[in-house]
């Protein structure tokens, strides 16, 4: 009997009609032209006569409510390969469709799972009784220091390997810079998966909730990404690069490991279970998160923050600074024949600063935008539908309308009615208390 699996691209998850994480479409017997219109994310072909021949293709269509929404392209079957004792199809996706898995050669992939674990990147050092050991070099029986228990032996080290292209930005490793969480915490840059939890203030906090663009960052990569996790038999925290960070928690997810067959061989009588978390986990809207983020921001160097918004305009690609300023009012000379005009500033998320739960990247809050030529003045309505590119929805408080920019607001020049004439732009706005200065600006 042969059994082969195809696991689809994460693009499929955008449908709301099916739970693609659990549904499987099964084809048995001699049917080698399966239809995925049921919404399955995983195609399984099994049976004594259910075979694929080299060059055969499987076309993947996305259906919603019985209607074809999108064709994601075709897999070309090249043959079968064994990885870690498990059989997978070797397929060529061409340029039209990508699957998650391990790159074997140009255009060839092993499809296994779309979702990375909460894991450590290869090379992460874990504290053991014999000192710091790279996680990929840990072996069953190695004794680890833990936060909520005694020294615990390693039961298993799970592994997942992905092309960074497949992980994209969402699954790319998060870098926690040395000292970002406290003095020498971590002692050197620590790389974990986005959903991996760090122990902060006796709470588990996912790395993706801590990203601030400076001391904690996430950057997509095209390189291979090898994630490892240490299984202690219970959920606890270990010392990774000098800071407390979670171990593996089994929650019916063990088969996602690419070396799951090794665990099954070592523990043939193991039954899937759901382990309790060693500490409560902070949620994205949790009341604890702002204070945790604020403490991380407070550790940034002084040059990484500024109380200046750096407000300026860019007219046809050229920067112009204010010719006059008075408290919250700035005046800019706009040249004749200007075709495109943007109001620029620094932008920062209040949530990242730890002020509140607002995750928007905010530039300045506009109170008024006025164009003037001599004594002729024309005010732009801040709730004008044409004034939306680079702005958030207008807000009203009693009779006052204000509008936050995202740091790059496009000004609809035609609304002023000045034609090709030069004019003065008067900007009245309120700034945030402070702004992050992005790394590229610090390096300038």
N, C-alpha and C positions, 0 to 999 in steps of 0.2 A: 504494500500500500504506500502511496506517496501522498504527502501533505505539503502544500506550499502556501505561503502567505504573501499578500501584498498589503501594505499599510499606506493609506493615502496621505496626501499633503494636508497640512493643517488648514489650508484654504477651505476644506470641506466643512470645517467647524462653524463657518459663518451661517450655515442654514439653521433655522430654528425649529424645523419639523422633526428632527431625529436626534437621538443621543448617539453621535458618531463614535464616542469613546467606548461604547459597549456593544453596539450592534455588529453582527457578523453575517455576511451573506455567504451561504454555503452552496457549493455546486458539487454534485456527486455523479458517479457513473461516467458517461461518455460526453457530457455537455462541456465543450471547451469554448463556448461563446457566452460567458456569464453576463448578466445585466445587473448593474449596480443601482438601478432606479429605485430600489427599496430604501436607499439612503444609507447603506452600510458603509462604514469606513474601512473595514477589513474584508478582503476577499479570501476565502479559503477554498481551495480545490482539493478534494480528497476522493478516495475510492481506487479500487484496483485498476480501473481503466481511465481514471481521470488524470491525464497527462498533458503536458504542454511540450510542444516541439520547438526546437530552436527556430527563431524567426517569428513565432506566433505573437500576436499582440492582444492586449486587453485595453479597450478604450474605456476611460472613466468619465462618466457624465454626472452632473449634479442636478437633481430633481427637487422641486419644491411644490407640494400639492399636486403631484402627478405631472407637472410641467417642466420641461427641460430648461434649466437656468444657465448652464455653462458646461462646455466640454473642456476638460482639463488636459486632454491629450491621451497618448497611449504609452503603455509599457511594451517594450520589445523583449521577449523572453530569450535569454542566452543560454540558460542551463541552471543547474542547482549547485549550491556550495554548502559545505558544512562549517559552521563557526561555533566553537564551544560545545560541540556535540549536538547542535541543532541544525536542521536543514532550512535553508532560505533560498529564494530564487535570486539568481543573478540577472539583473535586468538593465536594459539600456533605455534611458528616458529621453534621449535626444535633447533638444533645446526647449521643448514646450512644457515639460512637466517635471517636477522634482518630488522625490520621496525622501523621507527622513531615514537615515541609516549610516552605514559605514562606507566610505568611499573605497572601492577596491581598485579601480582604474578609471581612466577618463570615460565618463558616461556610464560606468557600471556601479551599481549600488546593492547593498544588502538592506532590505527594508525590514525594520523591526518595530520601532516605537517612535511616536512623534513627540513625546513629552519627556524631557530630562528629569531626573530625580532632583531632590535637594542634596547636592553633592559638592565635593571639593575638587578643584582642578588638579590635574597631575602635578606633582612636585610639592604639594602642600605638606608641611611638616607637622606631625602629630607627636605630642609628648607621651613617651612610654617610659617604663622603668629603666630602659637602657639608653634613654636620651631621645632627641628629636629624630623621627624616622619619616621619610617621605611616605605618603599614604599608600602609594602603589607598591611599596616594599613591605608593608605590614603583612604579617602572617597569622593564621589562626593560633591562638595561645599567647600572642604578645599581650603583655599586661599594660593597660592604659590608665592614666589618672583620670578620674571622673569627678564631676561637680557634686552629684547628689548620691553617690554611693562609694563603695570601696574601690580599690583597684579592680578593674574588670578585664577579663580576657577577650581578645578579638575572636568573634565567632566566624565571621566571614567578611570579605571585602568585595563589594559589588562594583561592577564596572559598566559604564556606558561610553560609547565613542560615537561622535557625530562629526559630520562636516559642518564647519561654521556657517556655510551657506544655508544649510537646512535649519540651523538654530535661529538664524536671522538675529535681529536686535532683541526680540523678546526672550530668547533662550540663551543669549550670549553671557559669558561669565561676568560677574560683578567684581570690580576691583575695590577692595577696602584698603586704603593706603595706610602705611605704617603710622601709628599714633592717632588714627581717625577716631577710635573709640575710647581713647585714654592714653596715659603714658605707656609707651611701648605696647599698646594694644591696638592692632597686632604689632609684633616686633619687626615685621617686614610686610610688604604688600601681600594681602591674602586674597585669593581668587575663589569664589564660590558661585554656584548656580543662583539665579534670581530668587527662587523660592526657598533657598536655604536660610535657616534661622540662626541668628546670633543671640547669645544670652546677654541682655542689657537690662540693668536694674531688675534682675530676677524675673525678667520676662523674655519670651522668645520673639524676636523681631526678624521678619524676612528681609533679606538684603535688598530686594527691589524697593522696599519702602524707605530705605535710607539714602538712596541715590541723590546726590546734590550737584553732580557735575564737576566737582573739584576734588574732594577727599574721598568720595565714594562715587565711582563712575561705572558705566557700562558701554562697551564699544563692540559693535559687530565685527566679526572676523571671517575670513574665508578659509582659515587654517583648520586643521583637525582639532577637535576639542575632546579631551578625555576626562570624563568625570568619574570619581571614585567615592564610595561611601563605606563607612565602617559600621558593621553590625555587631553590637554587643549583646544581643539577645533581649535587651530592654532599651527604652529610649532614655538617653542621658546626654550630658554635655562633656566634651573632651577639650583639651587644650590644643588649638590649631594656631600655629605661628604666634603663640603667646597669649591668645585670648580664648575665652570660652565660646564654644560653638557646638551645635547639636550633632548627635550621632544618628544613625539610621533608625527610623520608626517604621515598623512593618504595619501597613494598612491595606492589605490585599493587593499590594503593588509589586511584590517581589519578582514577578515574571518580567517586569520591565528591564531588569538587569540583562545586559547582553551576555553575561556569563551565568545566567540563571541555572543552566544545566549543571554547572559545577556544584552549586548549592544542593540541587536535587540529588546528585550523586553522593554528596557528603552526608545529607540528612534525608534519606528516602522516606522516613516516617513523619516528616514535618507536615503540619497542617496549617494552611493560611490563617492568620489571626490579625486582629487590630489592636495594636499596643497603645496604651495611654501616653499622652505627652508628659514629659517630665515637669514642665511648667506651662502656665497659660500662654497662649500666643496672641500677640497684639495684632489687631486688625487694622486695615487701612483707615477706618474711621474711628479707631479706638481713642479714648480720651488720654491715654498715656503717650501716644505717638508724638504730639507736638513738643512735649518736654524733652523727649529723647532726641528728636531732631534738633531742637534748640541747643542742647548740650553739645552735639556734634558740630553744629555751626560755630559755636563759641570757641572751638579748638582750632578753627581755621586761622591762618596767619592774617595779620592786620591788612596786608595788601590785597587779600582776597575779598574784602568788603569795602564798599564805598557809600557815603551818604549823598553822592552826586548821581543824578540820573543820566548825565551826559546827553541832554536834549539837544538835538540839532535836526536840520532838514537835509534831505538828499534830493536835489533837483537834476533830473536827467543824468544821474550817476555821480554828481559832484556834491561834496559836502559843503554846507554853509552853516556857520555858527550864528548865534543871536547877535544882532548889532546893538541891542539894548535889552536889559533885564531889570525887573523890579519885583522882588518877592516871587509871587507865583505867576508873573506875566513875562513873556519873552516875545521879542519882535524880530522877525526875519525878513531880509530883502530877497524877494523871489524874482529872478531875472526874467526879462521878456522872452517870449517864445518857449517857455518851459512846457514840456509835454507830460512829464511824470513827476510827481512830488510825493515824498514820504516824510512823515514825522518820525524820527528815530530816537530811541533812548535805550538804556539798559533795561533789562526785564528780569524779574525774579518771582519765584513762587512763594507765597506766604507760608504754604504748608512746609516747604523745604526749610524755611527759616525758623519753623517752629512757632509761628505766630498764631495760626489757626489751621483749619482743614481745607482752605482754598488752594487747590492744586493748579490753578491757572497761572501761566507766566504773565505777570502784570508789568506793564511799562509805567505809564503815568495815567492818572485819572483826569480826563479833559473836562473842564468847566465851560470853556468857550473857545471857538475858533472864528476869527474875524479877519476878512480881507479888506484892505483899505488902499485907496489911491487918493492922496490929498485929503479932502473932507468927505469923500465918498466912501462909505463903509458898508460891507455886506457880511452878515453873520451866517455861518453854516449851521444848519440844524443838526445837532448831534445824533438825533434819532432818524436822520435821513437814510433811507435804504441804500442809497448810493455810497454812503460812508460806512462800509462794513469790512472791507479788506484790511486786516490787521487790527481790527477792533472787536471787542466783545459786545454783547447786547447792551443797548443803552439802559441806564437805570434812572428811575425817577424817585425823588424825595420831595413831596409836596409839589411846588412849582419848579423845582430845579432838576434839569436833566443833565446827567453826567455820563461819561463813557470811558471805560478803561481800554487802553491800547495794549498790544502784546509786544511793544517795542519797535514795531515797524508798521505804522498806520499809513495807508495810502489815502492822500487827500484828493477828493474829486474836484479838480480844478474848474470844470465846467459849471459847477454850482455857484461859483462866485460871479460869473458873468463878465469877467474882465477881458475876455478874448485872449489875444496874444500879448497884452500889455504886462509889463512888470508890475508888481504890487508888493505891499507889505503884509505879511502874515503875522497876526497877533495871537499867541497861544497862551491861554490861561489854564493852568493845570495844578494838580496836587501830586507830589511824589510819594513814594514809599519811604519809610524811615531809613532803609538801607538796601543796597543792591549787592548781589554777588558779582564779582569781576571774573569773567570766564577765563580759563587757562590761557586761551590764545591771546587775550588782552594783557594778561600778566607777562607773557613772553615778549610782547611787542616793545 
